């Protein structure tokens, strides 16, 4: 476990701590209100927050996520996992827009290089799902993750995802400050 300077949450967020079934660690889940408040830098830099290796995001299934049969459309799971990856980046202080605008030197962004998805059971409208994201391996230009979509403790979808850092349309080595932030996500 590594402690990082925390970010102060506006009143539009509340936090819930829950225990990950796979790694046994407690994670903070942030639930936003309808106003979609943004995170802002902390006014108290000495305040510390622990970043756990297994990140969790709760997602409610809406009508728009389903197909004509009332089951979650397969591509919707990919969107759910994308949201969870984005929240994982935010949890370690990486802002994708700032990276794209060149905050770490040249403009960079991340793309999915490969994804192996195992669809096990369907979700239905109004289900409350949890997407767990866990870093497995850090390469020179890539990060490999495992993502799981659960309904309570029931595994619905599992995916192994490799994301690659890209600059000007080509893979590039991770900048040292980005690599350092990814390293806190790796299991000890």
Long-range contacts (C-beta under 8 A, 24 or more apart in sequence): 1-25, 1-50, 1-51, 1-52, 1-188, 2-50, 2-51, 2-184, 3-48, 3-49, 3-50, 3-51, 4-48, 4-49, 4-50, 4-51, 4-92, 4-93, 4-184, 5-42, 5-45, 5-46, 5-47, 5-48, 5-49, 5-93, 6-42, 6-47, 6-48, 6-49, 7-39, 7-40, 7-41, 7-42, 7-49, 7-93, 8-39, 8-40, 8-41, 8-42, 8-43, 8-44, 8-47, 9-37, 9-39, 10-37, 10-38, 10-39, 10-40, 11-37, 12-36, 12-37, 13-37, 13-39, 18-56, 20-52, 20-54, 20-56, 20-132, 21-150, 21-153, 22-54, 22-132, 22-134, 22-148, 23-52, 23-53, 23-54, 23-134, 23-187, 25-52, 25-53, 25-54, 26-52, 27-52, 27-54, 27-55, 27-56, 29-56, 29-57, 29-58, 30-87, 31-58, 39-90, 51-91, 51-92, 51-184, 51-185, 53-134, 53-135, 53-185, 53-186, 53-187, 53-188, 54-132, 54-133, 54-134, 55-84, 55-87, 55-88, 55-91, 55-132, 55-133, 55-134, 55-185, 56-130, 56-131, 56-132, 56-133, 57-83, 57-84, 57-87, 57-130, 57-131, 57-133, 58-128, 58-129, 58-130, 59-83, 59-128, 59-129, 59-130, 59-131, 60-126, 60-127, 60-128, 60-129, 61-123, 61-124, 61-125, 61-126, 61-127, 61-128, 61-129, 62-125, 63-125, 65-125, 66-124, 66-125, 70-124, 70-125, 71-122, 71-123, 71-124, 72-122, 72-123, 72-124, 72-127, 74-119, 77-117, 77-119, 77-149, 77-156, 77-157, 77-159, 78-115, 78-117, 80-129, 80-131, 80-149, 81-131, 81-133, 81-147, 81-149, 81-159, 81-161, 83-131, 84-131, 84-132, 84-133, 84-147, 85-133, 85-145, 85-147, 85-161, 85-163, 87-133, 88-133, 88-145, 88-185, 92-181, 92-182, 92-184, 92-185, 93-181, 94-178, 94-181, 99-178, 104-175, 104-177, 104-178, 105-175, 106-167, 106-168, 106-172, 107-167, 107-168, 108-165, 108-166, 108-167, 108-172, 108-175, 108-178, 109-165, 109-166, 110-143, 110-163, 110-164, 110-165, 110-166, 111-163, 111-164, 111-166, 112-161, 112-162, 112-163, 113-142, 113-162, 113-163, 113-164, 114-161, 114-162, 115-159, 115-160, 115-161, 115-162, 116-159, 116-160, 117-157, 117-158, 117-159, 118-157, 118-158, 118-159, 119-156, 119-157, 120-155, 120-156, 120-157, 120-158, 121-151, 121-154, 121-155, 121-156, 122-156, 123-149, 123-151, 123-156, 127-151, 129-156, 134-185, 134-187, 135-182, 135-185, 135-186, 135-187, 136-160, 136-186, 137-186, 138-174, 138-179, 138-182, 138-183, 138-186, 140-173, 140-174, 141-165, 141-171, 141-172, 141-173, 141-174, 142-171, 143-174, 143-182
